[in-house]
Amino acid sequence: MDIWELNLRHLAAVARIAELGTMSAAAQAVNLTQPALTQALARIEAEIGLPLFERRHDGMVPTEAAALLVPRIRAAHEHIPGPHVTMSRLRALLALADHGSYNGAAICTGLSLPSLHRAVTDLALSLRRKLVDRRGKSVVLTEAGVALARSFRLARVELVAGLAEIAALKGLETRCIVIGAMPLSRAKVLPAAVARFVRRHPQVRISIVEGSRAELVEPLRNGMIDLMVGALREPLLEPDLVQETLFHDSPAIIARKGHPLEETMPDLAALAAYAWVIAGPGAPLRESWERMFTMAGVAPPPVPIECGSVMTIRQLLIDSDLLTLLSPDQVAVELEAGWLTSLGKAPAGHDRRIGVTTRAFWRPSAVQAEFFDDLRAAAAGASGPEPGTGP
């Protein structure tokens, strides 16, 4: 079912029934009459297709469906500032934030322009905050509007997850996992974890969004991505995120097979005599590469080509004497095929922590928690001999 068919106030009442154990106490807590609350509960149970409570003489006992849905309702309401937020107002602001104009929001939602204007205006008035600025024919969210839209997205994530768990309980699989994949994670660990997971849950949808950390971090914070896999940041600057290390990666100096430095055990001075292709300034690997030379008192060599694409770097190396710094896992096939070679690992102290970044308050669903365990298991087997360098 669509979350927009739900009523936030009625959902809050369901959570209070579970907390207080009786209809009368819950009705008083949410300022509804008991008949109105009874009707609201009946409507929600009809919409989800399962009973949420067993009616007993001594009170209301939550069912398995309620055990799945109620924690999500509570988590969603933690992101909703007060009782004046309705589902229509939440939907209107999110549509406006996602599409940048009332016309776009109307096309996306099928709602009329007057209803969208009214919902956003009423929301701003009830919260006593300016949420939207007009700029010519377009609108932009204010700082308060951006923050509120993020909270609303996170509330939506919780409700969607709750309904997906209810659907799975009924035998209809609608759950999904959205993974932000940074470059290194795509080499070995993430594919291995996905393969393990889909063997057990072939009906769960996996969506992998590729990009750099800069491209993925805001979708993660907004709830559009469930978890992000790749190189971790030290220190972590976002207070609403947490990191878990999966394994440590040791980058290596990579060149074409037959490079003049092959089998010479070159020092940093010899490596600095060649041009390099590497990610641009600000990338952790670039920073590590620069430290590798400066800590040894060697001027960093020229970087005529800045590139973060492993596919592009691979071909550039094959066709030239350029050097790069990469994880051997990222070019394992090329090393095995003899197209590229490793000139040795980076000096000690240049390892990278590879792991998972999630929201600090993230409540993984059952299948998301299973996938996290698969990532840990895949990472446990990720450390092995460098391809092409030994048994």
C-alpha positions as CSV (number, residue, x, y, z in Angstrom):
1,M,0.0,0.0,0.0
2,D,1.0,3.7,-0.4
3,I,2.1,5.5,2.7
4,W,0.2,8.6,1.5
5,E,-3.1,6.7,2.3
6,L,-2.1,6.7,6.0
7,N,-3.0,9.3,8.6
8,L,-0.1,10.4,10.8
9,R,-2.4,11.1,13.8
10,H,-4.0,7.7,13.5
11,L,-0.6,6.0,13.3
12,A,0.5,7.9,16.5
13,A,-2.6,6.5,18.1
14,V,-1.7,3.0,17.2
15,A,1.7,3.5,18.9
16,R,-0.1,4.7,22.0
17,I,-2.4,1.7,22.0
18,A,0.7,-0.5,22.0
19,E,2.3,1.5,24.7
20,L,-0.7,2.0,27.1
21,G,-2.5,-1.3,26.4
22,T,-6.1,0.0,26.3
23,M,-8.2,1.9,23.8
24,S,-9.5,4.3,26.4
25,A,-6.1,5.3,27.6
26,A,-4.8,5.7,24.1
27,A,-7.8,7.8,23.0
28,Q,-7.3,10.1,25.9
29,A,-3.5,10.4,25.1
30,V,-4.1,11.4,21.5
31,N,-7.2,13.5,22.2
32,L,-9.7,11.3,20.2
33,T,-12.9,9.8,21.3
34,Q,-12.8,6.1,21.8
35,P,-15.3,5.4,18.9
36,A,-13.1,7.6,16.7
37,L,-10.0,5.7,17.7
38,T,-11.8,2.4,17.1
39,Q,-12.7,3.5,13.6
40,A,-9.2,4.8,12.9
41,L,-7.6,1.5,14.0
42,A,-10.1,-0.5,11.9
43,R,-9.2,1.6,8.9
44,I,-5.5,1.1,9.3
45,E,-5.9,-2.7,9.8
46,A,-8.1,-2.8,6.7
47,E,-5.5,-0.9,4.7
48,I,-2.6,-3.1,5.7
49,G,-4.7,-6.3,5.6
50,L,-3.7,-7.6,9.0
51,P,-4.8,-7.2,12.6
52,L,-2.5,-5.1,14.8
53,F,-4.0,-6.1,18.1
54,E,-5.8,-9.0,19.8
55,R,-8.8,-7.6,21.7
56,R,-8.9,-9.2,25.1
57,H,-10.9,-8.5,28.2
58,D,-7.8,-7.1,29.9
59,G,-6.6,-4.9,27.1
60,M,-5.1,-4.8,23.6
61,V,-2.2,-7.2,22.9
62,P,0.0,-6.3,19.9
63,T,0.2,-8.9,17.1
64,E,3.3,-9.8,15.1
65,A,2.3,-7.1,12.6
66,A,2.2,-4.5,15.3
67,A,5.6,-5.6,16.5
68,L,7.0,-4.7,13.1
69,L,5.0,-1.5,12.4
70,V,4.9,0.2,15.8
71,P,8.7,0.8,16.2
72,R,8.7,2.3,12.7
73,I,5.8,4.6,13.6
74,R,7.7,5.8,16.7
75,A,10.9,6.3,14.7
76,A,9.0,8.2,12.0
77,H,7.4,10.5,14.5
78,E,10.9,11.3,16.0
79,H,11.5,13.1,12.7
80,I,8.2,15.0,12.6
81,P,8.1,18.2,14.6
82,G,4.8,18.3,16.4
83,P,1.2,17.4,15.8
84,H,0.5,20.0,13.1
85,V,2.3,18.0,10.5
86,T,-0.2,16.0,8.4
87,M,0.5,13.4,5.7
88,S,-0.6,15.8,3.0
89,R,1.7,18.6,4.3
90,L,4.6,16.2,4.5
91,R,4.0,14.9,1.0
92,A,3.7,18.4,-0.4
93,L,7.0,19.7,1.0
94,L,8.8,16.6,-0.1
95,A,7.4,16.9,-3.6
96,L,8.4,20.5,-3.8
97,A,11.9,19.7,-2.4
98,D,12.4,16.9,-5.0
99,H,11.1,18.8,-8.0
100,G,12.0,22.4,-7.4
101,S,8.6,23.9,-8.4
102,Y,5.0,23.6,-7.6
103,N,4.3,22.6,-11.2
104,G,6.8,19.8,-11.0
105,A,5.4,18.7,-7.7
106,A,1.9,18.7,-9.1
107,I,2.9,16.6,-12.1
108,C,4.7,14.1,-9.8
109,T,2.0,13.7,-7.2
110,G,-1.1,14.3,-9.3
111,L,-2.2,16.9,-6.7
112,S,-3.6,20.2,-7.7
113,L,-1.5,23.4,-7.5
114,P,-3.9,25.1,-5.0
115,S,-3.7,22.1,-2.7
116,L,0.1,22.0,-2.8
117,H,0.3,25.7,-2.2
118,R,-2.1,25.5,0.7
119,A,-0.4,22.5,2.3
120,V,3.1,24.1,2.2
121,T,1.7,27.5,3.4
122,D,-0.2,25.9,6.3
123,L,2.8,23.9,7.3
124,A,5.0,27.0,7.4
125,L,2.3,28.8,9.5
126,S,1.8,26.0,11.9
127,L,5.6,25.6,12.5
128,R,6.2,29.4,12.4
129,R,9.0,29.0,10.0
130,K,9.7,30.3,6.5
131,L,10.1,27.2,4.4
132,V,10.1,28.5,0.8
133,D,11.7,31.5,-1.1
134,R,10.5,32.5,-4.5
135,R,13.1,33.3,-7.2
136,G,11.4,34.3,-10.4
137,K,9.3,31.5,-11.6
138,S,11.0,28.9,-9.4
139,V,11.1,28.3,-5.7
140,V,13.9,27.2,-3.4
141,L,13.7,25.9,0.1
142,T,15.1,28.0,2.9
143,E,17.6,26.6,5.3
144,A,14.7,25.6,7.6
145,G,12.9,24.1,4.6
146,V,15.9,22.0,3.7
147,A,16.3,20.7,7.2
148,L,12.6,19.9,7.5
149,A,12.6,18.1,4.1
150,R,15.5,15.9,5.3
151,S,13.5,15.0,8.5
152,F,10.4,14.3,6.4
153,R,12.5,12.0,4.1
154,L,13.7,10.1,7.1
155,A,10.2,9.8,8.4
156,R,9.1,8.5,5.1
157,V,11.9,5.9,5.1
158,E,10.7,4.5,8.4
159,L,7.1,4.2,7.3
160,V,8.0,2.6,3.9
161,A,10.2,0.1,5.8
162,G,7.4,-0.7,8.2
163,L,4.9,-1.3,5.4
164,A,7.4,-3.4,3.5
165,E,7.9,-5.6,6.6
166,I,4.1,-6.0,6.9
167,A,3.9,-7.0,3.2
168,A,6.7,-9.6,3.7
169,L,4.8,-11.0,6.7
170,K,1.8,-11.5,4.3
171,G,4.1,-13.3,1.8
172,L,4.5,-10.3,-0.6
173,E,8.1,-9.3,-0.9
174,T,8.5,-5.5,-1.5
175,R,11.6,-4.9,0.6
176,C,14.7,-3.4,-1.0
177,I,18.2,-2.4,0.0
178,V,19.8,0.7,-1.5
179,I,23.6,0.7,-1.3
180,G,25.9,3.5,-2.1
181,A,29.0,2.0,-3.6
182,M,32.3,3.9,-3.7
183,P,35.0,2.7,-6.1
184,L,36.9,0.3,-4.0
185,S,33.8,-1.5,-2.6
186,R,32.9,-2.5,-6.2
187,A,36.0,-4.5,-6.7
188,K,35.4,-7.5,-4.5
189,V,33.6,-7.2,-1.2
190,L,30.3,-5.7,-2.3
191,P,29.7,-8.2,-5.2
192,A,30.6,-11.1,-2.9
193,A,28.1,-9.9,-0.2
194,V,25.4,-9.3,-2.8
195,A,25.9,-12.8,-4.3
196,R,25.7,-14.4,-0.8
197,F,22.6,-12.4,0.0
198,V,20.5,-13.0,-3.1
199,R,21.0,-16.8,-2.9
200,R,18.9,-16.6,0.3
201,H,16.6,-13.7,-0.7
202,P,16.1,-13.7,-4.5
203,Q,13.0,-11.6,-4.3
204,V,14.5,-8.7,-2.3
205,R,15.4,-5.9,-4.6
206,I,19.0,-4.7,-4.5
207,S,19.8,-1.2,-5.9
208,I,23.4,-0.2,-6.1
209,V,24.1,3.5,-6.6
210,E,27.7,4.2,-7.7
211,G,29.6,7.4,-7.0
212,S,32.2,9.1,-5.0
213,R,31.7,9.8,-1.3
214,A,30.8,13.5,-2.1
215,E,28.1,12.3,-4.4
216,L,26.7,9.7,-2.0
217,V,26.9,11.2,1.5
218,E,23.9,13.6,1.2
219,P,21.6,10.8,-0.3
220,L,22.7,8.7,2.7
221,R,21.9,11.4,5.2
222,N,18.5,12.0,3.5
223,G,17.5,8.4,3.7
224,M,17.6,7.8,-0.1
225,I,20.5,5.3,0.5
226,D,20.5,2.8,3.3
227,L,24.2,2.3,3.7
228,M,27.4,3.4,2.0
229,V,30.4,1.1,1.4
230,G,33.9,2.2,0.7
231,A,36.9,4.1,2.1
232,L,36.1,5.5,5.5
233,R,36.9,9.1,6.6
234,E,39.2,10.0,9.4
235,P,37.9,12.0,11.1
236,L,34.2,11.6,10.3
237,L,32.9,15.1,10.0
238,E,29.1,14.4,9.8
239,P,27.7,14.0,13.4
240,D,24.7,12.1,12.2
241,L,26.7,9.3,10.6
242,V,28.7,6.4,12.0
243,Q,31.3,4.1,10.5
244,E,32.2,0.4,10.9
245,T,35.5,-0.9,9.6
246,L,35.3,-4.0,7.4
247,F,39.0,-4.5,6.5
248,H,42.2,-2.6,5.8
249,D,43.4,-2.1,2.2
250,S,47.0,-1.7,1.2
251,P,47.3,0.2,-2.0
252,A,50.0,-0.7,-4.5
253,I,51.9,1.1,-7.2
254,I,50.5,-0.2,-10.5
255,A,52.1,0.0,-14.0
256,R,51.8,-1.7,-17.4
257,K,53.4,-5.0,-17.9
258,G,56.8,-4.4,-19.3
259,H,57.2,-1.0,-17.7
260,P,60.8,0.1,-17.4
261,L,60.6,-0.1,-13.6
262,E,59.2,-3.6,-13.5
263,E,61.3,-6.0,-11.4
264,T,63.6,-3.2,-10.3
265,M,62.2,-2.7,-6.8
266,P,62.1,1.1,-7.4
267,D,62.4,3.6,-4.5
268,L,60.3,6.7,-4.3
269,A,62.9,8.8,-6.2
270,A,62.7,6.4,-9.1
271,L,58.9,6.4,-9.0
272,A,58.9,10.2,-9.0
273,A,60.7,10.3,-12.3
274,Y,57.5,9.1,-14.0
275,A,54.2,10.9,-14.5
276,W,51.2,9.6,-12.7
277,V,47.5,9.3,-13.2
278,I,45.5,9.6,-10.0
279,A,42.3,11.0,-8.5
280,G,42.0,14.8,-8.0
281,P,42.9,16.8,-4.9
282,G,40.6,16.1,-2.0
283,A,40.3,12.4,-2.7
284,P,41.7,10.3,0.2
285,L,43.9,8.3,-2.2
286,R,45.4,11.5,-3.6
287,E,46.2,12.8,-0.1
288,S,47.8,9.4,0.8
289,W,49.8,9.5,-2.5
290,E,51.1,13.0,-1.7
291,R,52.1,12.1,1.8
292,M,53.9,9.0,0.5
293,F,56.4,11.3,-1.3
294,T,56.6,14.3,1.0
295,M,57.2,12.1,4.1
296,A,60.2,10.7,2.3
297,G,61.5,14.1,1.3
298,V,60.7,13.6,-2.4
299,A,58.8,16.1,-4.4
300,P,55.6,14.6,-5.7
301,P,55.8,13.8,-9.4
302,P,53.7,15.5,-12.1
303,V,50.0,14.4,-12.5
304,P,49.1,15.3,-16.1
305,I,45.9,13.3,-15.8
306,E,43.6,13.4,-12.8
307,C,41.0,10.6,-12.9
308,G,39.0,8.6,-10.4
309,S,37.7,6.0,-12.9
310,V,39.5,2.7,-12.6
311,M,38.4,1.6,-16.1
312,T,40.0,4.7,-17.6
313,I,43.1,4.5,-15.5
314,R,43.6,0.9,-16.5
315,Q,43.6,1.7,-20.2
316,L,45.9,4.7,-19.8
317,L,48.4,2.5,-17.9
318,I,48.3,-0.2,-20.6
319,D,49.0,2.4,-23.3
320,S,51.7,4.4,-21.6
321,D,54.4,4.5,-18.9
322,L,52.1,6.3,-16.4
323,L,52.0,5.0,-12.9
324,T,49.1,5.0,-10.4
325,L,48.3,4.0,-6.8
326,L,45.4,1.6,-6.5
327,S,44.2,-1.3,-4.5
328,P,45.3,-4.6,-6.2
329,D,41.7,-5.7,-5.9
330,Q,40.5,-3.0,-8.2
331,V,42.7,-4.3,-11.1
332,A,42.9,-8.0,-10.1
333,V,41.7,-9.2,-13.5
334,E,44.3,-7.1,-15.3
335,L,47.1,-8.3,-13.0
336,E,46.1,-11.9,-13.5
337,A,45.9,-11.4,-17.3
338,G,49.4,-9.9,-17.3
339,W,48.3,-6.6,-18.7
340,L,49.4,-4.7,-15.6
341,T,51.9,-5.3,-12.9
342,S,52.5,-4.3,-9.3
343,L,55.7,-2.4,-8.5
344,G,55.2,-3.0,-4.8
345,K,52.9,-1.8,-2.0
346,A,52.8,1.7,-0.7
347,P,55.1,2.3,2.3
348,A,53.8,1.3,5.7
349,G,51.2,3.8,7.2
350,H,49.3,4.3,4.0
351,D,46.7,1.6,4.5
352,R,43.0,2.6,4.1
353,R,40.1,1.6,6.3
354,I,37.3,0.2,4.1
355,G,33.9,-0.2,5.7
356,V,30.3,0.8,6.0
357,T,28.8,4.2,6.7
358,T,25.3,4.5,8.0
359,R,23.0,7.0,9.7
360,A,23.6,7.0,13.5
361,F,19.9,6.3,14.2
362,W,19.4,3.8,11.3
363,R,17.1,1.0,12.2
364,P,17.9,-1.8,9.7
365,S,15.1,-4.0,8.6
366,A,15.6,-7.8,9.0
367,V,16.9,-8.2,5.5
368,Q,19.1,-5.1,5.7
369,A,20.6,-6.5,8.9
370,E,21.2,-9.8,7.1
371,F,22.9,-8.0,4.3
372,F,25.2,-6.2,6.7
373,D,26.2,-9.5,8.1
374,D,27.0,-10.7,4.6
375,L,29.2,-7.6,4.1
376,R,31.1,-8.6,7.2
377,A,31.5,-12.2,6.1
378,A,32.7,-11.1,2.6
379,A,35.2,-8.7,4.1
380,A,36.6,-11.4,6.4
381,G,37.8,-13.2,3.2
382,A,38.9,-10.0,1.4
383,S,42.4,-9.9,2.9
384,G,44.7,-12.2,0.9
385,P,47.9,-12.2,-1.1
386,E,48.3,-9.5,-3.6
387,P,47.4,-10.8,-7.0
388,G,50.4,-11.8,-9.1
389,T,52.8,-11.4,-6.1
390,G,52.8,-14.8,-4.5
391,P,50.8,-17.8,-3.3
